Amino acid sequence: MTRTISLTAVLLISLLSLEAFAQETGPRPKRARVPEDYQAGTLKELAAKATGAESIGNKEETMVIDPDLSPTRVRATYAGLTARIPDAKAELVRQWALRYAGAPETYKRYEVDVAFKEDGIDYWLTFSKKTLDSFWKADVLNKPVDLFLIKMGAIKQGDKWTPVLLVESFQEAK
């Protein structure tokens, strides 16, 4: 009997110790996303789900911030247009970074919108200057490219929602 109680006590202490050891203690260091982290998708699909159920809107209902980045790999072709990002997009990126980013200053670099075509439809995607400089230097301007992007939410333009998609990297389509 005493032996059974002792054995039970040792097992219980061992299990509790194992459970405590297995639990994470504090935040883990973030790692950069790799191509395998991105799910294959389309710009059309991302635009269709521009406002997710978990999203947070603002009082004026002009933006929706989405905590789910949905890292996605899409194939599109440069449409030959660039522009400075609209103020509403810049504000959404800033608000997202304040709420969810470990290093909000990283997202200040996303300043340029670049138009890409997918199935004949233009989509404006936001680039950092560094990624855009690499894009200009690559031999991909008239070729399909795989874009690795994240979705931060959507802004309202007129009466429709436009997704805010940041391009983190790209590669020539294979």
Secondary structure, DSSP 4 states (H G I P E B T S, - for coil): -HHHHHHHHHHHHHHHHHHHHHS--SPPPP----GGGSEE--HHHHHHTSS-TT-EE-TTSSEEE-S----EEEEEEEEEEEEEPPHHHHHHHHHHHHHH-SSGGGGGGEEEEEEEEETTEEEEEEEEHHHHHHHHHSS-TTSEEEEEEEEEEEEEETTEEEEEEEEEEEEE--
